[in-house]
Amino acid sequence: MNIKKLLLIFTVLILAFFVKNIFYQYKNFSKAENSYKNGEFIQAIDYYERVILAYTPFSKIVNESVKNLKNICVNTDDSFIKLYCYETLKSSLFQIRSFYQPYRDDLNFAINQSAIIKAHNDANFTKEYLSLDKFNRTPNTFWSLLSILSFLGIIIFLYYLIQKNRINLISLGFILILTVIWLISLYMA
């Protein structure tokens, strides 16, 4: 295979991924809207969460879902639904983080409101809960990128060796070094 064919296949796969996610977003957004109109808030929360988890950059549907989910959280009177809503918003926004955190303000709002509800306005417990909840659990960007690049290096190098049929001790040593870098970066990330 030449590079143009590989690039075409890669582009088609990426486009297929985005099309699948956008279709999934529209399908679940319409279900969420219907559930919300019927007063089925738990189902609406679940469908909005599915839309958020199918995140694609610059998606208006995800933006509307975050906004609508936040509105359900703020406007409901049932404390169980309110806590469930804030926890769902918080966890779904944590899950879509990659090299940047989209909807950072909404995430911080959900963290604070969730802590207040859990604490039942007990100031000491709220401070302790917030300190635990604001602990940075996100992976280190440098090590994450290094793990991806070293893994891609292993794949590309193996592909090259198989194509050229030049497997020798030096090339196996290089693959071993890349594998060690990959494993260390996975651990450190």
Secondary structure by P-SEA (a helix, b strand, c coil): ccaaaaaaaaaaaaaaaaaaaaaaaaaaaaaaaaaaaacaaaaaaaaaaaaaaacccccaaaaaaaaaaaaaaaccccaaaaaaaaaaaaaaaaaaccccccaaaaaaaaaaaaaaaaaccaaaaaaaaaaaaaccccccaaaaaaaaaaaaaaaaaaaaaaaaccccaaaaaaaaaaaaaaaaaaaac
